[in-house]
Amino acid sequence: MEINAERVIELVKSVRPLFMDHERASRITVKGAADFVTQVDFLVQERMRSGLFDMYPQVQFMGEEKDNRDIDFSGAVWILDPVDGTTNLIHDFRCSALSLALCDRGQMELGIIYQPYEDELFLAQRGKGAFLNGNPIHVSSVKDLGQSLISIGTSPHNHDLADRNFEDIKRVFLKCSDIRRTGSAAVDLAYVACGRLDAYFERCLNPWDFAAGMLLIEEAGGRVTTFAGRAVDVSGPSDILSSNGRIGILLEDELLPL
């Protein structure tokens, strides 16, 4: 379907002041273990939902802070994480982002990740490349695992995975140049797309965490799969291994046994 990306970008950037509202960010609801939502999450999601509905009323809406059981992926679906990195937001650790994707009949057509603190907007449209604030971006050219900078996720809502996760992280740390942990899957994926990171992996991510970033990386020349190297199913939770391509293959083969 045809989408006016500029109108969508304008809507996305309109939420920037909400991320800076410390009072609303401190109004917290606990959803589960290490799982929080703030008034900012709800306000950003509602602004995006209503704005997208005004522009494209025929498109379904999947958001982190709503019940999504009625979503039909045989049609067009907006996939939104209003604040990816809510724990960071609560602590004023300025590394959170809005993540928005358009999935049409199971295929990603548009991906936007907006990091409001640096006013960085990452955009990808299928077949049109990936961009940061209008400038083309590409994944890194690093081919040696020992020279790679890799970001990791800890699946903080799934403490049962702690032993497996930290065993993986240790194996990777001992083979790569260094590791990073931003606390935002969207930021990590955007940074792989623009070459700041060479790879990022995490278990048990939801579609709103990875949908936009997956298209960004693919359009920037990289690769996104499950840990086993299979195609990612965007209709449900998945483990994610994203990279510039070569580094992901090395991680898959050597360091991330299922």
Buried (B, 14 or more C-beta within 10 A) or exposed (E): EEBEBEBBBEBBBEBBEBBEBEEBBEEBEEEEEEEBBBBBBBBBBBBBBEBBEEEBEEBBBBBBBBEBEEBEBEBBBBBBBBBBBBBBBBEEEBBBBBBBBBBBEEEBBBBBBBBBBEEBBBBBBBEEBBBBEEEEBBBBEBEEBEEBBBBBBBBBEBEEBEEBBEEBBEBBBEBBBEBEBBBBBBBBBBBBBBBBBBBBBBBBBBBBBBBBBBBBBBBBBBBBBBBEBEEBEBBEBBBBBBBBBBBBBBBBEEBBEE
